[in-house]
Amino acid sequence: MSRITIADVAKQAGVSTATVSRVINQTGPVAAQTAARVRETISELNYRPHTAAKTLASHRTNTIGLVFPQISGYYFAPLLRGIASTAGEYGFDLLIYSVQEGAAPRELDHYPIGDQNTDGLVVFTSGLPEQELRRLHQISFPVVLIHCTPPEGLAIPSVTIENKASARRLVDHLIEIHNRRHIAFLAGPQAHEDSYWREKGYREALETHGIAFDPELVGIGGFNEQIAQATVKTWIREGVQIDAIFAGDDDSATGALTALTQAGIYVPEDVALVGFDDIDLARYLNPPLTTVRAPVEQVGREAIQQLMHLIRTGEADLLTLLPTELVIRRSCGCN
């Protein structure tokens, strides 16, 4: 049998296709008796409206877009869980687009995700270029940013965590409790604001305790286990004097631990090690990792909640700053 069309429904019900469309999409007034006859005909013919047609008629897709840079590491699982579960609670599907590292930037009219196929976007760090964010803002399309501030002059809501104060407390702990003075820092990606604020906290802690900042003790961790491992291996090979490492995230802390262990350097006896995020793996490392617990899943939930406010009311909180907490384990030297 051929597929039943809206024209078939209209013909049998004795109305126009426009009337059937208004009944299905609730986009205009239809007399109660006529609407009842159309619904009865739809049931009799087992008609299923085409999803794309319904979307065009209602101007809603019931889909949220999520734009990420390349997804890697342990961090993203709880973040995605928070985003997907909260979107589902609101009855929205999730469309994910991952920007591959090193890929040539797309022309703005070639992005596969945006106002043409979603009702709003959640954008992680540098997932979209500034020009596209400005275009979306100009047409009042709902966008919420994660872990980054909007471009200058754009009132785009952002959800992030407290980075600087907790990073400073972590480095204070290494200095005050464990008397570490040669503390290296494994920085995240250059454009990542979390890494910027964590380094600010690191530098402020050094300055407060009268320890001169040494650029030789700052290396690239890239929020990546392999990159961090390579950087720490280079420090060891070059004989850089280090008695502690503050890794910008737990993935890079894991890489640092591997490099130190392979070189026969004991943690925390020879070099103390601390990280950031408190991923699930952190407590199971040997030794268990001292770190900062970030509410990763809650960031995802808050981002969707703010986007829902934006979609429904046109308003949302411009900044949602979630608290973090220190988690002390054995890798820093505590028992």
C-alpha positions as CSV (number, residue, x, y, z in Angstrom):
1,M,0.0,0.0,0.0
2,S,1.2,3.5,-0.7
3,R,1.8,5.9,2.1
4,I,-1.3,7.9,3.3
5,T,-0.8,11.6,2.7
6,I,-2.3,14.7,4.1
7,A,-4.2,15.1,0.8
8,D,-5.8,11.7,1.4
9,V,-7.0,12.8,4.8
10,A,-8.3,16.1,3.5
11,K,-10.2,14.4,0.7
12,Q,-11.9,11.9,2.9
13,A,-12.7,14.5,5.6
14,G,-14.1,16.9,3.0
15,V,-11.7,19.8,4.0
16,S,-8.6,21.5,2.7
17,T,-5.1,20.3,3.4
18,A,-4.6,23.6,5.2
19,T,-7.4,22.7,7.6
20,V,-5.8,19.3,8.3
21,S,-2.5,21.0,8.9
22,R,-4.0,23.5,11.4
23,V,-5.6,20.6,13.3
24,I,-2.4,18.5,13.4
25,N,-0.1,21.4,14.3
26,Q,-2.6,23.5,16.3
27,T,-1.5,26.6,14.4
28,G,-4.9,28.1,13.8
29,P,-8.6,28.1,14.7
30,V,-10.8,25.2,13.4
31,A,-14.4,24.6,14.2
32,A,-14.8,21.9,16.8
33,Q,-17.0,19.7,14.7
34,T,-14.6,20.0,11.7
35,A,-11.6,19.3,13.9
36,A,-13.3,16.2,15.3
37,R,-14.0,14.9,11.8
38,V,-10.4,15.5,10.8
39,R,-9.0,13.6,13.8
40,E,-11.5,10.8,13.2
41,T,-10.3,10.5,9.6
42,I,-6.6,10.6,10.7
43,S,-7.4,7.7,13.0
44,E,-9.3,5.7,10.4
45,L,-6.5,6.1,7.8
46,N,-3.7,5.5,10.3
47,Y,-2.1,8.7,9.0
48,R,1.3,9.7,10.5
49,P,2.4,13.3,9.8
50,H,5.8,13.7,8.3
51,T,8.2,14.9,11.0
52,A,9.9,17.5,8.8
53,A,6.5,18.9,7.8
54,K,5.5,19.2,11.4
55,T,8.7,21.0,12.2
56,L,8.3,23.5,9.4
57,A,4.7,24.2,10.5
58,S,5.4,24.6,14.2
59,H,8.9,26.2,13.8
60,R,10.1,23.9,16.5
61,T,12.3,20.8,16.2
62,N,12.3,19.7,19.9
63,T,16.0,19.2,19.4
64,I,18.9,20.7,21.2
65,G,22.3,21.0,19.5
66,L,25.6,20.4,21.3
67,V,28.8,21.6,19.8
68,F,32.0,20.2,21.2
69,P,35.7,20.4,20.2
70,Q,37.1,16.9,19.8
71,I,35.7,14.6,22.5
72,S,38.4,12.8,24.5
73,G,39.4,11.8,28.0
74,Y,37.4,10.9,31.0
75,Y,35.9,14.3,31.6
76,F,33.2,14.2,28.9
77,A,31.2,11.2,30.1
78,P,29.6,12.9,33.1
79,L,29.2,16.1,31.2
80,L,27.3,14.4,28.4
81,R,25.3,12.4,31.0
82,G,24.1,15.7,32.6
83,I,23.3,17.3,29.2
84,A,21.5,14.3,27.7
85,S,19.5,13.3,30.8
86,T,18.3,16.9,31.4
87,A,17.4,17.4,27.8
88,G,15.3,14.2,27.9
89,E,13.5,15.4,31.0
90,Y,12.4,18.4,29.0
91,G,11.3,16.2,26.1
92,F,14.1,17.3,23.8
93,D,16.4,15.2,21.6
94,L,20.1,15.9,21.4
95,L,22.1,16.5,18.2
96,I,25.9,16.4,18.7
97,Y,28.5,17.9,16.5
98,S,32.2,17.5,17.3
99,V,34.7,19.9,15.8
100,Q,37.7,17.8,15.0
101,E,41.1,19.2,16.2
102,G,43.1,20.6,13.4
103,A,40.3,20.6,10.9
104,A,39.9,23.6,8.6
105,P,37.3,26.1,9.8
106,R,33.9,25.7,8.0
107,E,32.2,28.5,6.2
108,L,29.3,29.8,8.3
109,D,26.7,28.5,5.9
110,H,28.2,25.0,6.0
111,Y,27.8,24.2,9.7
112,P,25.7,21.0,10.0
113,I,24.1,22.1,13.3
114,G,22.5,25.4,14.3
115,D,19.3,27.5,13.8
116,Q,18.2,25.4,10.8
117,N,17.8,22.1,12.7
118,T,17.7,22.8,16.4
119,D,15.8,25.0,18.9
120,G,18.9,26.1,20.7
121,L,22.6,25.3,21.1
122,V,24.9,24.4,24.0
123,V,28.5,25.3,22.9
124,F,31.5,24.0,24.7
125,T,34.6,26.3,24.9
126,S,35.7,27.2,21.4
127,G,33.2,24.9,19.6
128,L,31.9,27.7,17.3
129,P,33.9,30.7,15.9
130,E,33.0,34.2,17.2
131,Q,31.5,35.2,13.8
132,E,28.9,32.4,14.1
133,L,28.1,33.2,17.7
134,R,27.5,36.9,16.7
135,R,25.3,35.8,13.8
136,L,23.2,33.6,16.1
137,H,22.9,36.3,18.7
138,Q,21.9,38.8,16.1
139,I,18.9,36.6,15.1
140,S,18.1,36.0,18.8
141,F,18.8,32.3,18.5
142,P,19.1,30.6,22.0
143,V,22.7,29.7,22.8
144,V,24.4,28.8,26.1
145,L,28.2,28.5,26.5
146,I,30.0,26.1,28.7
147,H,33.4,26.9,30.2
148,C,33.9,30.2,28.3
149,T,32.8,33.8,28.4
150,P,30.9,35.2,25.4
151,P,32.6,37.5,22.9
152,E,32.7,41.2,23.9
153,G,29.4,42.9,23.6
154,L,27.3,39.7,23.4
155,A,24.9,38.9,26.3
156,I,25.1,35.1,25.9
157,P,24.6,33.0,29.1
158,S,27.6,31.0,30.3
159,V,27.9,28.1,32.7
160,T,31.3,27.4,34.3
161,I,33.0,26.4,37.6
162,E,35.2,28.2,40.2
163,N,38.7,27.5,39.0
164,K,41.1,30.1,40.4
165,A,40.4,29.9,44.1
166,S,40.4,26.1,44.3
167,A,43.6,25.9,42.2
168,R,45.2,28.4,44.6
169,R,44.1,26.3,47.7
170,L,45.6,23.2,46.1
171,V,49.0,24.9,45.6
172,D,48.8,26.5,49.0
173,H,48.4,23.0,50.4
174,L,51.5,21.7,48.6
175,I,53.5,24.6,50.0
176,E,52.2,25.0,53.5
177,I,51.6,21.3,54.4
178,H,54.2,19.5,52.4
179,N,56.9,22.3,52.0
180,R,57.1,21.9,48.3
181,R,58.9,24.8,46.6
182,H,59.6,23.7,43.0
183,I,56.0,23.2,41.8
184,A,55.5,22.6,38.1
185,F,52.2,23.3,36.3
186,L,50.8,21.3,33.3
187,A,48.6,23.7,31.4
188,G,45.6,22.9,29.4
189,P,44.9,23.9,25.8
190,Q,46.0,27.5,25.1
191,A,42.5,28.9,24.4
192,H,40.8,27.1,27.3
193,E,39.6,29.5,30.0
194,D,39.6,26.8,32.7
195,S,43.3,26.3,32.2
196,Y,43.9,30.1,32.2
197,W,42.2,30.5,35.6
198,R,43.9,27.5,37.1
199,E,47.2,28.9,36.1
200,K,46.2,32.2,37.7
201,G,45.5,30.4,41.0
202,Y,48.8,28.6,40.7
203,R,50.7,31.9,40.2
204,E,48.9,33.7,43.0
205,A,49.7,30.9,45.5
206,L,53.4,31.1,44.5
207,E,53.4,34.9,44.9
208,T,51.7,34.8,48.3
209,H,54.4,32.4,49.6
210,G,57.3,34.4,48.2
211,I,58.2,31.8,45.5
212,A,59.3,33.3,42.2
213,F,57.4,32.2,39.1
214,D,59.7,30.1,36.9
215,P,58.4,29.7,33.3
216,E,60.6,26.6,32.9
217,L,58.2,24.9,35.3
218,V,55.1,25.5,33.1
219,G,54.6,22.9,30.4
220,I,51.8,21.8,28.1
221,G,49.5,19.1,29.5
222,G,46.8,19.8,27.0
223,F,44.2,18.2,29.3
224,N,45.5,15.0,27.6
225,E,47.2,12.0,29.2
226,Q,49.7,11.4,26.3
227,I,50.7,15.0,26.0
228,A,51.3,15.4,29.7
229,Q,53.3,12.2,29.8
230,A,55.6,13.5,27.1
231,T,56.0,16.8,28.8
232,V,57.0,15.2,32.1
233,K,59.4,12.8,30.4
234,T,61.1,15.9,28.8
235,W,61.4,17.5,32.3
236,I,63.0,14.4,33.7
237,R,65.3,13.9,30.8
238,E,66.5,17.6,31.0
239,G,67.0,17.4,34.8
240,V,64.4,20.1,35.6
241,Q,64.3,20.4,39.4
242,I,60.7,19.5,40.5
243,D,59.3,18.4,43.8
244,A,55.6,18.7,42.9
245,I,53.4,18.8,39.8
246,F,50.0,20.6,39.6
247,A,48.3,19.0,36.6
248,G,45.6,21.2,35.0
249,D,43.2,18.2,34.9
250,D,43.1,14.6,36.0
251,D,43.8,13.2,32.6
252,S,47.1,15.0,32.5
253,A,47.8,14.0,36.1
254,T,47.4,10.4,35.0
255,G,50.0,11.0,32.2
256,A,52.3,12.6,34.6
257,L,52.0,9.7,37.1
258,T,52.9,7.3,34.3
259,A,56.0,9.2,33.3
260,L,57.2,9.5,36.9
261,T,56.6,5.8,37.6
262,Q,58.4,4.7,34.5
263,A,61.4,6.9,35.5
264,G,61.5,5.3,39.0
265,I,60.4,8.5,40.7
266,Y,58.1,7.8,43.6
267,V,54.9,9.7,44.2
268,P,54.5,11.4,46.6
269,E,57.9,10.7,48.3
270,D,60.0,12.3,45.5
271,V,57.4,14.3,43.7
272,A,53.9,15.2,44.9
273,L,51.2,15.2,42.3
274,V,47.8,16.9,42.2
275,G,45.1,17.3,39.6
276,F,41.7,18.9,38.9
277,D,38.2,17.6,38.2
278,D,38.1,14.4,40.3
279,I,37.2,12.0,37.5
280,D,36.1,8.5,38.5
281,L,39.6,7.1,37.9
282,A,41.3,9.5,40.3
283,R,40.5,7.6,43.5
284,Y,41.8,4.3,42.0
285,L,45.2,5.5,40.8
286,N,48.3,4.3,42.8
287,P,48.6,6.5,44.8
288,P,45.1,7.9,44.8
289,L,45.1,11.4,43.4
290,T,44.6,14.6,45.4
291,T,42.5,16.8,43.2
292,V,39.7,19.4,43.0
293,R,36.2,18.0,42.6
294,A,34.4,19.8,39.9
295,P,30.6,19.4,39.5
296,V,31.0,18.2,35.9
297,E,27.6,16.5,35.5
298,Q,25.9,19.5,37.1
299,V,27.5,21.8,34.6
300,G,25.7,19.9,31.9
301,R,22.4,20.0,33.7
302,E,22.6,23.7,34.4
303,A,23.5,24.5,30.8
304,I,20.3,22.7,29.6
305,Q,18.2,24.4,32.2
306,Q,19.4,27.8,31.2
307,L,18.9,27.0,27.6
308,M,15.3,25.9,28.4
309,H,14.7,29.3,30.1
310,L,16.1,31.0,27.0
311,I,13.9,29.1,24.6
312,R,10.7,29.5,26.6
313,T,11.1,33.0,28.0
314,G,13.9,34.7,26.1
315,E,15.8,35.2,29.4
316,A,18.5,33.3,31.3
317,D,21.2,34.0,33.9
318,L,24.2,35.5,32.2
319,L,26.6,33.6,34.4
320,T,26.2,30.4,36.4
321,L,29.3,29.8,38.5
322,L,29.3,26.4,40.3
323,P,31.5,25.8,43.4
324,T,34.4,23.2,43.6
325,E,36.0,21.5,46.5
326,L,39.4,20.1,47.5
327,V,39.7,16.3,47.7
328,I,42.8,15.3,49.7
329,R,44.3,11.8,48.9
330,R,47.7,10.3,49.2
331,S,49.4,11.6,46.0
332,C,50.2,15.0,47.6
333,G,51.8,13.3,50.6
334,C,48.9,13.1,53.0
335,N,48.0,9.7,54.5
